[in-house]
């Protein structure tokens, strides 16, 4: 196994890293593979961004009520979104876009003013992802349904890139905190830093990850003020308002980056008690939870590098 290759760039309004330990004989094709992986990340951003008016997602959202034949990538993500909606009992719901916008998150985050007008409560009802129909290779959104696929697309794209690069050696793809791991590097595990849920971005602990996916989600960093309220971007689809559980940050480990992303957000919505109940029914998912009172808990499947400092 040769020296680590690393590619860093910015896309989807966040930092991206591609890490690859080429196996002996992988040759010069590694740089080409990293080029292709970076290009694919940018292509999926152009396809799925809700902030780009000409993206395929924006066109789909404007076409509610009509049957469309989407790209293979869009069809795959929409089908996956329906599956994750069912797996989480409806707590993952990309149809919260109207609620997200009405709460104030109506443009790319770096463009949000510090203070917004007082938000309105969104009535989701049948306008959630339940209003998405997928029949064969055609899809239709019911009137009133608009989707935000940002989170699930990051996880899906991370898995996609990691699968492609893994043919050349052990790889870790980190797309803004959604990480896909394929193969074990020298030392046996990838070391993944978990930042504390505060504005200082200090590393709270290091995880040892050997395979699958890891993702972090929280309510502290993407915040804004709307009237007298301080809001964030994780919408509880049961209420149409930002989640208000006792968990301010969740790290999820799962079989893939896309499942980890979905379950990290779901853990923030559920809170500590909800996650404890969930784990009795959903094997194969592990959490590290940061609570508002400062407590940090982790399930048995979370592996640490050395001793935990949290």
PLY file of the C-alpha trace (Angstrom):
ply
format ascii 1.0
element vertex 310
property float x
property float y
property float z
element edge 309
property int vertex1
property int vertex2
end_header
0.00 0.00 0.00
1.44 3.40 -1.01
1.26 6.92 0.35
-2.11 8.51 1.09
-3.59 10.59 -1.73
-5.86 13.46 -0.70
-8.11 15.76 -2.70
-9.76 18.75 -1.00
-12.23 21.13 -2.61
-15.41 23.05 -1.88
-18.86 22.14 -3.20
-22.43 22.00 -1.89
-21.49 25.02 0.23
-19.11 22.96 2.40
-15.64 21.43 2.47
-15.05 18.09 0.73
-12.23 15.56 1.11
-11.38 12.43 -0.85
-8.80 10.15 0.82
-7.30 7.12 -0.94
-4.56 4.64 -0.06
-3.74 3.15 -3.48
-2.96 -0.54 -3.45
0.26 -1.70 -5.09
-0.22 -1.61 -8.84
-3.05 0.94 -8.78
-0.82 3.22 -10.84
-1.45 6.62 -12.35
-5.18 5.97 -12.66
-5.66 7.14 -9.08
-5.44 10.85 -9.90
-7.84 10.34 -12.77
-10.26 8.55 -10.43
-10.07 11.43 -7.94
-10.75 13.87 -10.80
-13.84 11.89 -11.81
-15.09 11.67 -8.22
-14.73 15.43 -7.74
-16.49 16.08 -11.03
-19.35 13.80 -10.03
-19.80 15.69 -6.73
-20.10 18.95 -8.65
-22.51 17.41 -11.17
-24.79 16.17 -8.39
-24.70 19.61 -6.76
-25.86 21.11 -10.06
-28.59 18.48 -10.31
-29.98 18.53 -6.77
-29.42 22.06 -5.38
-32.64 23.80 -4.37
-30.81 27.12 -4.65
-30.06 26.80 -8.39
-33.16 27.73 -10.44
-32.13 25.53 -13.37
-31.29 22.42 -11.34
-33.29 19.28 -12.01
-34.70 19.45 -8.49
-35.89 23.04 -8.96
-37.57 22.03 -12.23
-39.23 19.09 -10.49
-40.50 21.33 -7.68
-41.98 23.74 -10.25
-43.72 20.88 -12.07
-45.97 19.66 -9.24
-49.07 17.98 -10.62
-47.39 16.74 -13.82
-45.78 13.40 -14.62
-42.08 13.69 -15.46
-39.37 11.30 -16.58
-36.38 12.23 -14.39
-32.72 11.38 -14.81
-31.53 8.00 -13.53
-29.80 9.78 -10.63
-32.92 11.70 -9.61
-35.05 8.56 -9.82
-32.57 6.68 -7.63
-32.50 9.40 -4.97
-36.28 9.83 -4.93
-36.75 6.09 -4.49
-34.14 6.07 -1.73
-35.87 9.02 -0.05
-39.14 7.10 0.02
-37.37 4.09 1.52
-35.74 6.20 4.25
-39.06 7.90 4.97
-40.55 4.47 5.64
-37.51 3.28 7.64
-37.69 6.29 9.99
-41.44 6.11 10.45
-41.90 9.39 8.59
-39.34 11.42 10.58
-37.19 11.76 7.47
-39.34 13.84 5.13
-37.77 15.89 2.30
-41.20 17.46 1.79
-40.46 19.91 4.61
-39.05 22.47 2.15
-42.04 24.88 2.55
-41.60 24.72 6.34
-37.86 25.30 5.99
-38.42 28.36 3.82
-41.21 29.74 6.02
-38.87 29.40 9.00
-36.43 31.66 7.18
-34.01 29.29 5.39
-34.99 30.43 1.89
-31.53 30.99 0.39
-28.03 29.55 0.62
-27.00 29.71 4.28
-24.07 32.12 3.85
-26.52 34.63 2.35
-28.97 34.52 5.26
-29.17 37.77 7.25
-28.61 37.40 10.98
-32.20 38.49 11.67
-35.30 37.52 9.71
-38.97 38.46 10.13
-40.95 36.30 12.54
-41.51 32.88 10.98
-44.80 31.21 10.17
-45.79 27.65 11.04
-46.04 25.46 7.94
-48.92 23.06 7.51
-47.32 20.02 5.88
-50.10 17.44 5.96
-50.33 15.78 2.53
-47.72 18.08 0.99
-44.83 16.01 2.41
-42.94 13.31 0.56
-46.06 11.15 0.89
-47.31 13.26 -2.03
-44.52 11.91 -4.28
-45.51 9.19 -6.72
-42.93 6.99 -8.42
-44.27 4.64 -11.09
-41.68 2.86 -13.19
-39.42 5.57 -14.57
-41.87 8.42 -14.07
-42.53 10.63 -11.05
-45.12 13.18 -10.00
-45.34 15.60 -7.09
-48.80 16.53 -5.92
-49.71 20.21 -5.89
-48.14 21.85 -2.85
-45.31 19.34 -2.56
-41.73 20.64 -2.92
-38.64 18.73 -1.90
-35.30 19.51 -0.27
-32.94 16.60 -0.95
-29.72 18.26 0.22
-28.83 15.99 3.14
-29.66 12.65 1.58
-27.87 13.67 -1.63
-24.64 14.36 0.29
-24.74 10.88 1.80
-25.71 9.25 -1.48
-22.94 11.08 -3.35
-20.38 10.13 -0.68
-21.33 6.46 -1.01
-21.19 6.74 -4.78
-17.69 8.25 -4.75
-16.40 5.78 -2.16
-17.70 2.82 -4.15
-15.90 4.06 -7.27
-12.60 4.80 -5.51
-12.55 1.60 -3.46
-11.49 -0.42 -6.51
-8.10 1.31 -6.17
-7.65 0.87 -2.41
-9.04 1.81 1.00
-10.89 5.11 0.78
-12.71 7.66 2.91
-14.98 10.25 1.32
-15.98 13.18 3.52
-18.62 15.44 2.00
-19.19 18.09 4.63
-19.43 15.60 7.50
-21.17 12.81 5.58
-18.48 10.13 5.45
-18.35 6.91 3.47
-15.60 4.40 4.30
-14.55 1.48 2.14
-11.62 -0.72 3.14
-9.20 -0.50 6.05
-6.17 1.81 5.86
-2.77 1.13 7.45
-3.43 0.83 11.17
-6.76 -0.92 10.64
-9.23 1.97 10.98
-9.81 5.51 9.77
-9.55 8.16 12.47
-12.51 10.53 12.29
-12.71 13.68 14.39
-16.01 14.72 15.95
-16.31 18.44 16.63
-17.96 19.74 19.75
-21.42 21.32 19.25
-20.30 24.90 19.67
-19.04 27.73 17.51
-15.38 26.96 18.25
-15.17 23.83 16.06
-12.89 22.11 18.56
-12.46 18.34 18.25
-14.37 16.64 21.06
-13.19 13.10 20.34
-11.79 10.78 17.66
-13.69 7.80 16.30
-12.17 4.67 14.78
-14.18 3.75 11.66
-13.54 0.61 9.64
-16.43 0.40 7.18
-19.80 1.89 6.28
-20.88 5.47 6.95
-20.70 8.16 9.61
-22.56 11.46 9.68
-23.01 14.35 12.09
-26.03 16.61 12.38
-26.89 19.34 14.85
-28.84 22.47 15.62
-26.06 24.82 16.73
-24.18 25.88 13.61
-26.96 26.64 11.15
-29.02 29.05 13.23
-30.68 32.40 12.60
-33.04 34.72 14.41
-36.63 35.23 13.27
-38.35 37.84 15.35
-37.77 36.80 18.98
-37.07 33.15 18.12
-33.74 31.47 17.38
-34.32 28.84 14.70
-32.31 26.12 12.96
-32.49 23.97 9.83
-33.67 20.59 11.18
-37.45 20.54 10.75
-39.62 18.13 12.72
-42.16 16.99 10.10
-44.70 16.27 12.82
-44.96 19.99 13.63
-43.53 21.82 10.59
-41.20 23.74 12.92
-37.52 23.36 13.92
-36.93 20.34 16.16
-36.94 21.06 19.90
-35.51 17.89 21.47
-32.81 17.70 24.16
-30.19 16.58 21.58
-28.20 19.43 20.01
-25.85 17.21 17.99
-25.91 13.58 16.91
-23.30 11.38 15.28
-24.70 8.29 13.58
-22.83 5.21 12.38
-24.61 2.98 9.87
-24.03 0.65 6.93
-23.79 3.57 4.51
-23.26 7.33 4.52
-26.79 7.95 3.30
-28.33 5.98 6.18
-25.98 7.66 8.65
-27.02 11.11 7.38
-30.72 10.35 7.66
-30.44 8.78 11.11
-28.23 11.57 12.51
-30.96 14.11 11.67
-33.64 11.75 12.95
-31.78 11.40 16.27
-31.84 15.19 16.73
-35.61 15.13 16.19
-36.18 12.12 18.50
-34.05 13.24 21.45
-32.34 10.92 23.92
-35.39 8.97 25.05
-36.59 8.50 21.51
-33.18 7.21 20.39
-33.05 4.75 23.27
-36.42 3.34 22.25
-35.41 3.32 18.60
-32.24 1.27 19.19
-34.33 -1.56 20.60
-36.04 -1.86 17.21
-33.33 -0.85 14.72
-30.13 -2.91 14.94
-27.18 -1.77 12.85
-27.42 1.90 13.87
-25.25 3.51 16.55
-25.33 7.01 17.99
-23.15 9.45 19.86
-25.46 12.08 21.32
-24.58 15.55 22.65
-27.36 16.85 24.88
-28.27 20.43 25.71
-27.31 19.82 29.35
-23.76 18.90 28.32
-24.12 15.13 28.71
-22.52 12.94 26.03
-23.62 9.34 25.50
-22.59 6.71 22.99
-23.88 3.25 22.09
-21.68 0.16 22.07
-21.03 0.25 18.33
-19.22 3.60 18.48
-15.46 2.93 18.60
-13.07 5.56 19.93
-9.38 6.18 19.24
-7.76 5.99 22.66
-9.79 7.51 25.48
-12.75 9.76 24.81
-12.48 13.44 25.66
-15.88 15.07 25.51
0 1
1 2
2 3
3 4
4 5
5 6
6 7
7 8
8 9
9 10
10 11
11 12
12 13
13 14
14 15
15 16
16 17
17 18
18 19
19 20
20 21
21 22
22 23
23 24
24 25
25 26
26 27
27 28
28 29
29 30
30 31
31 32
32 33
33 34
34 35
35 36
36 37
37 38
38 39
39 40
40 41
41 42
42 43
43 44
44 45
45 46
46 47
47 48
48 49
49 50
50 51
51 52
52 53
53 54
54 55
55 56
56 57
57 58
58 59
59 60
60 61
61 62
62 63
63 64
64 65
65 66
66 67
67 68
68 69
69 70
70 71
71 72
72 73
73 74
74 75
75 76
76 77
77 78
78 79
79 80
80 81
81 82
82 83
83 84
84 85
85 86
86 87
87 88
88 89
89 90
90 91
91 92
92 93
93 94
94 95
95 96
96 97
97 98
98 99
99 100
100 101
101 102
102 103
103 104
104 105
105 106
106 107
107 108
108 109
109 110
110 111
111 112
112 113
113 114
114 115
115 116
116 117
117 118
118 119
119 120
120 121
121 122
122 123
123 124
124 125
125 126
126 127
127 128
128 129
129 130
130 131
131 132
132 133
133 134
134 135
135 136
136 137
137 138
138 139
139 140
140 141
141 142
142 143
143 144
144 145
145 146
146 147
147 148
148 149
149 150
150 151
151 152
152 153
153 154
154 155
155 156
156 157
157 158
158 159
159 160
160 161
161 162
162 163
163 164
164 165
165 166
166 167
167 168
168 169
169 170
170 171
171 172
172 173
173 174
174 175
175 176
176 177
177 178
178 179
179 180
180 181
181 182
182 183
183 184
184 185
185 186
186 187
187 188
188 189
189 190
190 191
191 192
192 193
193 194
194 195
195 196
196 197
197 198
198 199
199 200
200 201
201 202
202 203
203 204
204 205
205 206
206 207
207 208
208 209
209 210
210 211
211 212
212 213
213 214
214 215
215 216
216 217
217 218
218 219
219 220
220 221
221 222
222 223
223 224
224 225
225 226
226 227
227 228
228 229
229 230
230 231
231 232
232 233
233 234
234 235
235 236
236 237
237 238
238 239
239 240
240 241
241 242
242 243
243 244
244 245
245 246
246 247
247 248
248 249
249 250
250 251
251 252
252 253
253 254
254 255
255 256
256 257
257 258
258 259
259 260
260 261
261 262
262 263
263 264
264 265
265 266
266 267
267 268
268 269
269 270
270 271
271 272
272 273
273 274
274 275
275 276
276 277
277 278
278 279
279 280
280 281
281 282
282 283
283 284
284 285
285 286
286 287
287 288
288 289
289 290
290 291
291 292
292 293
293 294
294 295
295 296
296 297
297 298
298 299
299 300
300 301
301 302
302 303
303 304
304 305
305 306
306 307
307 308
308 309
